Amino acid sequence: MAAILSCSPLYTTSKSSSLFNKPNKSIHYNISVSHSNNVSVRRFRPICSSQEPDRFHFTDKQKVRLSGIKECVISVALAAGLITGVPTLGFPSNANAIAPVLPDLAVLISGPPIKDPGALLRYALPIDNKAIREVQKPLEDITESLKNSGVKAIDSVERNLKQASRALKQGKSMIIAGVAESKKDHAIELLAKLEVGMDELQKIAEDKKREAVAPKQKELLQYVGGMISAKYNKNPRISFGVGTTRLLKIAFFSFIPLSLTAAEIFMGHFLSVEEDMVDGFPYEVPEEYQNMPLLKGRATVDMKVKVKDNPNLEECVFRIVLDGYNAPVTAGNFIDLVERKFYDGMEIQRADGFVVQTGDPEGPAEGFIDPSTEKTRTIPLEIMVEGEKAPIYGETLEDIGLYKAQTKLPFNAFGTMAMAREEFENNSASSQVFWLLKESELTPSNANILDGRYAVFGYVTENEDFLADLKVGDVIESVQVVAGLDNLVNPSYKIAG
């Protein structure tokens, strides 16, 4: 297995306005706390115990700025535990990362955050069927139940399962009624498989086979909302260095639900009951963006990365699910660039333990130059909020006073994918993308310092753990669309020139 560095946050105080700095082209983050008339900026950078921290570098290009009410919520909470003993910029090379603070911050704000990319994508589907959600919720909760020790875990799983079974029996007719007419037969078939699977999981729980619970849970959730989990159905498309174990490849086959076909396994997902409830694209994109490449639905891409100077890992294929239901302009722009082979051969340009970033082309341009206009193609900031029928364009949630709003695609999962943009220009995103790596009390559900400021449009659903192994200079050999290309409308890559 590849050696994955474990990074923890280290905070310093400075008057500088930049955070996460990289020479040349980069994204930047600000977290500020005001104290009367002067501003103290808390600088966050990951420190790995196995390497000496780099010096800070400063640049004005492609900044990502974090400030405002959401940051203040986090900063106030951090003040109690971090103000004393804050290291200075001149920390010694052997300085150790401080221990995580406020372990219950996520719980205090909004309960345990959902971090599984499959679960986030299931909840983000544009459906309004309470009955299926009441089946899904206790099945998702099995993950938390398994964190209990001893017999408590199995007892809790049995309670979750009983709740899900009861919800399915009581709401089955309502679930079927919510499915598109052309897909009802398929949904009835999936519900039958779900019932059988629940009985099988009940037997597993009764036999106290704890290790078999999670794989079966993941299988059941495929019937409910699709998206095969990377954790238990890892695609064995990883090349390890000489002498490195390949047990991961063997383990893959032991976790595949037997009810899935070979094609379903290869594609990484299959139509679920919840997906059967989506009948067409649910809203109209604003007129000013209707001629842009738009992803009206979901698509799946495979990003193959050649890893340099790592004896344990040679290359890895990351599977990414792009959500055009909640970010049609952003996801459509990316898919269009993928089909243009824009990212093929491009290097990883940032890998600092918090994010992995790429997408900045060679030369002075900061994004994709459209051959038809010879100008940089930019897209608007696009944020879908819970309870809204269409995304908000061109404004951060802070700009419009939605400080407590929750985004449909939050920065919760390891491998959350989003667009980088210039510091003071909401609509300046073009081709630079980044993946969030850091999971901490700084990024809880519903209080994330990135949510509502940057456009999330997908999640890495397979091999996401290996993002932590990527370094600046590793090469993206290819990015390929493996499903959902037919959901792309207005593809500019098909236009000559």
Helices and strands as residue ranges (DSSP letters): E 7-14, E 32-35, E 38-48, H 69-82, H 105-110, H 117-123, H 130-145, H 151-177, G 181-183, H 184-206, G 210-212, H 213-225, E 238-240, H 247-254, H 262-267, H 273-276, G 287-289, E 294-295, E 298-306, E 313-323, H 328-339, E 350-351, E 355-358, E 369-370, E 375-376, E 382-383, E 392-393, E 416-419, E 433-436, E 456-462, G 464-469, E 475-483, G 485-487, E 488-489, G 492-494
